[in-house]
Every structure is written in C-alpha cells, then in structure tokens.
C-alpha cells in the first residue's frame, strides 16, 4: 500500500487520531492528530533518528525544543520542524484546545 495515495478525514473527537502508521501504509512516514486540553502537554520525548514536522490547526501553546529547552510560541497557522535526535515537548498554554498534526519520517543518514 505504500505506493498508493491515501485520503484520510480528520475527526472532531477530543483525543489522539492516528493518521499514517508507517509500513505498509507508507514508506516510513507516521502521522497523527494531537488534541491537548488547556494545561496539557504531549510529554518530553526525542525524535530519535527521525525528523518531525508539526502543523498547528487550533489553539496556542509553547514548543520546548532542544536540550536547552528553548521555548517557541505556537498557534494556529504555524508549523514547526524538529531535527533528528532532538528532545521536545508541546504544551497548551491557552484557554482552548491546542490541535496539531505531526508527521514523522526517517531521516536520511549518510
């Protein structure tokens, strides 16, 4: 199936929605929709050997990226790129749900 186009409809449920799950659905990309209530965060984790893109659809919050935990404001209409081997966390600091889509793909190694 990795060589076939896929159309996925986003739901409006207040929780995680898996979108792309890697092989055999893709050639290695994984994706999901994250729904964070006010005050929630996704939890500190690393991209490991993957690169990651976040597309913010609703709400506002802070992206903590890197070992120094540098903070970046995020909100609807913004995207974030997180390089391989990078620790990060997303926190909803607003009063509305923070909703975003992540896309994770294996990074090319040389």
C-alpha positions in Angstrom: 0.0 0.0 0.0 3.0 2.4 0.4 2.8 3.3 -3.2 -0.9 4.1 -3.2 -2.4 7.6 -2.4 -4.4 7.8 0.7 -7.1 10.4 1.8 -7.9 10.5 5.5 -10.7 12.5 7.1 -9.9 14.3 10.3 -12.4 13.7 13.1 -13.5 16.2 15.7 -13.0 13.9 18.7 -11.1 15.4 21.7 -8.3 12.9 21.6 -5.5 11.5 19.5 -6.2 10.3 16.0 -3.7 8.1 14.1 -3.4 9.2 10.5 -0.4 7.3 8.9 1.1 4.4 10.7 4.3 3.6 8.7 4.8 0.5 6.7 2.9 -1.0 4.9 0.7 2.2 4.8 3.6 4.4 3.9 7.3 4.1 3.1 8.2 5.0 6.7 6.3 8.2 7.5 4.0 8.2 10.5 1.4 10.9 11.3 -1.3 11.7 13.8 -3.6 14.4 15.1 -2.9 15.5 18.7 -5.6 17.2 20.8 -4.3 18.9 24.0 -6.7 20.4 26.5 -5.7 23.6 28.3 -2.7 22.9 30.6 -1.9 19.6 29.0 1.4 18.7 27.2 2.4 15.8 25.0 5.3 14.8 27.2 9.1 15.2 26.7 10.4 12.8 24.0 13.0 12.6 21.3 12.7 12.4 17.6 15.4 9.7 17.7 16.6 9.0 14.1 13.5 10.8 12.6 12.7 14.3 11.6 9.3 15.7 12.5 7.0 18.5 11.3 4.1 19.9 13.4 1.2 21.8 11.7 -0.9 23.7 14.2 -4.6 23.8 13.4 -6.1 25.4 16.5 -5.2 26.9 19.9 -2.0 28.3 21.2 0.9 27.0 23.3 4.6 26.6 23.7 7.0 24.3 21.9 10.0 23.4 24.0 12.7 22.2 21.6 16.3 21.0 22.3 18.4 20.1 25.3 18.3 23.8 26.4 14.5 23.6 26.3 14.3 26.8 24.2 10.7 27.8 24.0 8.8 28.9 20.9 5.2 30.2 20.8 3.0 28.1 18.5 -0.6 28.7 17.4 -3.0 28.1 14.5 -1.3 28.7 11.1 2.2 27.9 12.3 4.4 24.9 11.6 7.5 23.6 13.4 10.4 21.5 12.2 12.2 19.3 14.7 15.5 17.8 13.5 16.6 14.2 14.3 17.9 13.4 17.8 16.1 16.4 19.3 14.2 16.4 22.7 11.0 18.3 22.6 7.6 18.8 24.3 4.4 20.8 23.3 2.3 22.5 26.0 -1.1 24.0 25.7 -0.8 27.4 27.5 -4.1 28.8 26.1 -7.7 28.5 27.1 -8.9 26.5 24.1 -7.7 23.1 22.8 -4.4 23.0 21.1 -4.7 20.8 18.0 -1.9 19.9 15.7 -0.8 17.2 13.2 2.6 15.7 13.4 4.4 14.0 10.5 7.5 11.9 11.4 9.8 10.4 8.8 13.1 8.5 8.9 15.9 10.9 8.3 18.4 10.1 5.6 21.7 9.0 7.1 25.0 9.5 5.3 
